[in-house]
Every structure is written in structure tokens, then in C-alpha cells.
Amino acid sequence: MEPGHQATKIKAMRIYAITLKHDRGTAYIETTATSSRIAKHKIMEAEGCPERAIVKIERITKSIFDN
């Protein structure tokens, strides 16, 4: 490592399954994120839904980099 540079800790990218409830039924969406909080915000932004529409967030793998 070069002098003056700090090592950057790489966070594991994980896969999350999110269940959304809306007026026409239930939707199941998978996304990648480094935390469930970030996954929730990604889905809320992409779907234009409020936080109360999210029924469940489940991490479905340890990491996308795991073998």
C-alpha cells in the first residue's frame, strides 16, 4: 500500500428477498445491498412505495462473493 493511503474495508454485498403488500396483492422482489436498511430504501425508491408496504425483509444468502 502506498504511503498516505488507508485500507478500505469492503462490505459484503448480500441478496435480500422483500415482500411488499399493495392494493392489488403481494409482490416478492429480490435485490442486492450491503444491509437490510439499504435494501429497504432501494425497493421503496424503485417501487415508489411507503415503508408500511414492506411486510418482510429476508437475507437469502450470506454474500454474493461466497463460494
C-alpha positions as CSV (number, residue, x, y, z in Angstrom):
1,M,0.0,0.0,0.0
2,E,1.2,3.5,-0.8
3,P,2.1,5.9,2.0
4,G,-0.8,8.1,2.9
5,H,-3.5,5.7,1.7
6,Q,-5.8,3.9,4.1
7,A,-7.1,0.4,3.6
8,T,-10.8,0.4,2.6
9,K,-12.9,-2.3,4.2
10,I,-15.1,-3.8,1.5
11,K,-18.6,-4.6,2.7
12,A,-20.2,-7.9,1.6
13,M,-22.9,-7.5,-1.0
14,R,-25.9,-9.6,0.1
15,I,-29.1,-10.7,-1.5
16,Y,-32.4,-9.8,0.1
17,A,-35.9,-11.0,-0.6
18,I,-38.5,-8.4,0.2
19,T,-42.3,-8.9,0.5
20,L,-44.5,-6.0,-0.4
21,K,-48.2,-5.7,0.2
22,H,-50.2,-3.4,-2.0
23,D,-53.8,-2.9,-3.0
24,R,-53.6,-5.5,-5.8
25,G,-52.0,-8.2,-3.8
26,T,-48.5,-9.2,-2.7
27,A,-45.2,-8.8,-4.5
28,Y,-41.9,-10.6,-3.9
29,I,-38.8,-8.8,-5.0
30,E,-35.1,-9.7,-4.7
31,T,-32.4,-7.0,-4.6
32,T,-28.7,-6.8,-3.6
33,A,-27.4,-4.5,-0.8
34,T,-24.9,-4.3,2.0
35,S,-27.6,-4.2,4.6
36,S,-31.4,-4.7,5.0
37,R,-31.8,-1.0,5.6
38,I,-30.2,-0.2,2.2
39,A,-32.3,-2.9,0.5
40,K,-35.5,-1.5,2.0
41,H,-34.6,2.0,0.8
42,K,-33.7,0.7,-2.7
43,I,-37.1,-1.0,-3.0
44,M,-39.0,2.0,-1.6
45,E,-37.4,4.2,-4.2
46,A,-37.8,1.8,-7.1
47,E,-41.4,0.9,-6.4
48,G,-42.5,4.3,-5.1
49,C,-44.0,2.7,-2.0
50,P,-44.1,3.8,1.6
51,E,-42.2,1.9,4.4
52,R,-45.5,0.4,5.7
53,A,-45.9,-1.5,2.4
54,I,-42.9,-3.7,3.3
55,V,-44.1,-6.8,5.1
56,K,-40.8,-8.7,5.4
57,I,-37.1,-8.5,4.5
58,E,-35.2,-11.7,4.5
59,R,-31.5,-12.2,3.7
60,I,-31.4,-15.2,1.4
61,T,-27.6,-15.8,1.1
62,K,-24.6,-14.9,3.1
63,S,-22.8,-13.0,0.4
64,I,-22.8,-12.9,-3.4
65,F,-19.0,-13.3,-3.1
66,D,-19.2,-16.6,-1.1
67,N,-18.4,-19.8,-2.9
